[in-house]
């Protein structure tokens, strides 16, 4: 009986290990500068935000989300950097490496040439990263990073 248990356990672990993607597999990260506002007739939410639309509405209380700047980056080494920019804002993302659970990032938000925010964060596939930025007019700038 004990021998059977170990055999089943060994086969199960082998199946699990075989289904896990290798740590060096390339991943794509979508980065967006999103303007959140409340309007009487909201536009359709952009496809990049469908996965987290309910969470955004619940957390921030806005009913419309427009992408004003974006970037897609394929991470091969886990140490790449990229820029998502709009007319007035730019988000510089510098990936500092990969762990089994995600990526360590250094983020810098600029308004034109002025640095507004610099922070470190962790991004994982299971948990998109959303940071509340400055108030802009009647809306709110959100920084959104999603590993796809």
N, C-alpha and C positions, 0 to 999 in steps of 0.2 A: 504494500500500500504506500509506504513512504517513497519507495523508488518511483512509483507511478507519479506521485505528486511532483517530485523534482523534475521528471521528464516533461510533464505538462508545463511547469513553471519555466523550464529552459526553452521550450518551443515558443511559449508566449513572449518571453523576453526577446527572443530572436526575431519574432514577427514585429514587435514594437520597434526594436532597434532598426530593422530594415525599412520601416515606414517613415522614419524621421529623416528630414532633409539634412544633408551635410551642412556644417556650419559655414562653409565657404560658398554655398550656393548663392547666386546673384539674386537680390531682391530689389523690387522697385518701390520707391517712396514718392508719394505725391505730397507736395507742399503747397499750401494755398494761403493767400491773404484774402480773408472773407469779410465782407461788410454785412453786418447783421442789423436789420431795421424792422420796425413794425409799420405795416401798411394795410390799408383796407382790403386790397386785392393782391395778395402776394403772388409773385411769379413762381413757376415751378422750381423746386430745389435742384441745383446742378447735380448731375449723376455722381460726381466724386463724393458728395456729401450724403447721398441716400442712406448709406449704412449707419450714419450717426445723426440723421436729421432729428429724430425724436429726442435724443439726448441733448442736442444743441437747443432745441425749443424749451425743454424742461429746465436746463441749467441757466440759460441766459434770458429767457422770456421774450425772445423775438420770433416773428413769424416768417421772415424772409431772409434768405442768405444768398448773397451774390459774390461770386469769385471775381475779385478785381485784379488778381495777379496769381500766377501759379508756375510750378515747375515739376517735372517728373525726372527722377534720377535713378538710374540703375546702379545699385551698390554691388560692386564686385569684390573689392578688398575690405570694405567696411570703413575705409578712411578717406572717403571722397568729400568734396565740398561743392555747394551749388547755391544758386540765388533764385528766389521767387520775387518778382518785382511788379509794381504797378506804377501809375503816374507819380505818386508822392511817397510811397512806401516801398521798402525792400527788406526781405528777410534773407539773411545770409546764414546758411546751415553748414556746419563743419562737423562731419562725423569723425569721432575720435576712436572708433573701434567697435567691434561686435562681441557680444557675449551670446550664450545660448538663448537668452531671453530677449535680446534686442540690440539696439545701438545706443551708444553714448553720444550725445550731440552737444555742441556749443552753438547757441543761437544768438544772433544779433539782429535787432530790428532797427532800421533807419527810417527817419522821415527826411526825405531829400538827403542831405549829408550829415544830419544830426543823429547821433546814436541815442535811441530812446530806451533800449533794453538790451542787456546782455545776461544770458543765463545758461546753465547747463541743464540738460534734461535727458530722460531715457525714453526711447520709442520702442514699442514692441508690437508685433502683429495683433496680439490680443487686445491691445489698449492704444487706440489713436491718441495723439497728443493735441490738446486744444488749450491755447493760452489766450486769456482776455487781454487785448491790447487797449490803446487809447480810445476815448470817446471821439467820434468824428461826426460833427453835425448832430443829427438826431439818431445816429446809429453807433455801433460799436465795432471796432476792428478786432477780428479774431485771427489768430495764427493757428493753422491746422496742419498737422503732419499725419499721414496715414501710410503705414506699410502695407503694400498690396500683394 
